[in-house]
Amino acid sequence: MTSTQSPSSSSAPSSAASTALSPLRMLRPALVGFVLLSAVTGLLYPALVTGVAKTMFPFQAEGSLILHDGKVVGSELIGQGFSSPRYFWGRPSATGPMANNAAGSSGSNQGPTNPALVDAVKGRIEALKAADPGNTAPVPVDLVSASASGLDPHISMAAARYQTARVARERGLPVEAVQRLIQANTEARDLAVLGEPRVNVLKLNLALDKVSGRKAEVPPAASASAPTA
């Protein structure tokens, strides 16, 4: 008498093995996809973008750095603080732990009803008027308010004009000469329609030193601005 094995019993081990191997089969393509995507997005794509940027936009790709006497003194994109009345002052900065900290871009997060903001603005207005007591023009808002980034390198045309007489007097220059420097360092609207004309403070101050024949007194990027934030 011969014994026979039912089909169901013979297929059971094979089915169990297939079930045991299925997680491994699923894990392999996931790992392969992870490695490939990491290589593409973490190595190939950044290398491609960096190469294209350095080829087509070398100045911008290197940080839009400003050179003076062969040394890097700043960037066109990062504000710096000036406290001497001989220089144009930029916008206040609320970055921490020091003003104009490019590693810690931030605003003050203070609303218009916050007493601390009100007091800070009053203090900035007093500092501006103390530096130029004879100036009775309204203080432009960008000279007493920090930008959202805390790193704005520009001021408005109104802010530059507000400081023109003070800078001209301190340097013994004709007002017209300072006005020409402002105009020469004014950047137009982007694409002719976006934003407003603005003045790069660092570039303007370097141009002032060049005209005055004075060695640039560019502060480090972490110095405090005037008026203080």
ChimeraX attribute file (.defattr): number of C-alpha atoms within 10 A of each C-alpha:
attribute: neighborCount
match mode: 1-to-1
recipient: residues
	/A:1	3
	/A:2	3
	/A:3	5
	/A:4	6
	/A:5	7
	/A:6	8
	/A:7	8
	/A:8	8
	/A:9	9
	/A:10	10
	/A:11	10
	/A:12	11
	/A:13	11
	/A:14	11
	/A:15	10
	/A:16	10
	/A:17	10
	/A:18	12
	/A:19	11
	/A:20	11
	/A:21	10
	/A:22	10
	/A:23	10
	/A:24	11
	/A:25	11
	/A:26	10
	/A:27	11
	/A:28	11
	/A:29	11
	/A:30	12
	/A:31	11
	/A:32	11
	/A:33	12
	/A:34	12
	/A:35	11
	/A:36	12
	/A:37	13
	/A:38	13
	/A:39	12
	/A:40	13
	/A:41	11
	/A:42	11
	/A:43	11
	/A:44	13
	/A:45	13
	/A:46	12
	/A:47	13
	/A:48	10
	/A:49	11
	/A:50	15
	/A:51	14
	/A:52	13
	/A:53	15
	/A:54	13
	/A:55	11
	/A:56	11
	/A:57	13
	/A:58	14
	/A:59	13
	/A:60	14
	/A:61	15
	/A:62	11
	/A:63	13
	/A:64	15
	/A:65	16
	/A:66	17
	/A:67	13
	/A:68	12
	/A:69	8
	/A:70	7
	/A:71	9
	/A:72	10
	/A:73	20
	/A:74	21
	/A:75	19
	/A:76	19
	/A:77	18
	/A:78	21
	/A:79	28
	/A:80	32
	/A:81	28
	/A:82	25
	/A:83	16
	/A:84	14
	/A:85	18
	/A:86	18
	/A:87	25
	/A:88	25
	/A:89	26
	/A:90	30
	/A:91	31
	/A:92	28
	/A:93	32
	/A:94	25
	/A:95	24
	/A:96	17
	/A:97	10
	/A:98	16
	/A:99	24
	/A:100	31
	/A:101	23
	/A:102	18
	/A:103	9
	/A:104	16
	/A:105	17
	/A:106	19
	/A:107	17
	/A:108	18
	/A:109	10
	/A:110	11
	/A:111	10
	/A:112	9
	/A:113	8
	/A:114	10
	/A:115	11
	/A:116	13
	/A:117	17
	/A:118	13
	/A:119	11
	/A:120	16
	/A:121	21
	/A:122	12
	/A:123	16
	/A:124	20
	/A:125	18
	/A:126	15
	/A:127	16
	/A:128	20
	/A:129	15
	/A:130	11
	/A:131	14
	/A:132	17
	/A:133	11
	/A:134	10
	/A:135	15
	/A:136	9
	/A:137	9
	/A:138	10
	/A:139	17
	/A:140	17
	/A:141	15
	/A:142	16
	/A:143	23
	/A:144	25
	/A:145	21
	/A:146	23
	/A:147	19
	/A:148	15
	/A:149	18
	/A:150	26
	/A:151	27
	/A:152	21
	/A:153	22
	/A:154	27
	/A:155	23
	/A:156	21
	/A:157	17
	/A:158	18
	/A:159	22
	/A:160	27
	/A:161	16
	/A:162	21
	/A:163	21
	/A:164	20
	/A:165	20
	/A:166	21
	/A:167	24
	/A:168	20
	/A:169	14
	/A:170	12
	/A:171	17
	/A:172	11
	/A:173	15
	/A:174	13
	/A:175	15
	/A:176	12
	/A:177	14
	/A:178	23
	/A:179	16
	/A:180	11
	/A:181	17
	/A:182	24
	/A:183	15
	/A:184	13
	/A:185	18
	/A:186	21
	/A:187	15
	/A:188	14
	/A:189	12
	/A:190	10
	/A:191	7
	/A:192	9
	/A:193	8
	/A:194	9
	/A:195	10
	/A:196	13
	/A:197	16
	/A:198	21
	/A:199	24
	/A:200	23
	/A:201	28
	/A:202	29
	/A:203	21
	/A:204	22
	/A:205	23
	/A:206	21
	/A:207	18
	/A:208	24
	/A:209	17
	/A:210	12
	/A:211	13
	/A:212	13
	/A:213	9
	/A:214	11
	/A:215	11
	/A:216	16
	/A:217	13
	/A:218	18
	/A:219	16
	/A:220	13
	/A:221	20
	/A:222	17
	/A:223	16
	/A:224	20
	/A:225	23
	/A:226	23
	/A:227	25
	/A:228	20
	/A:229	23
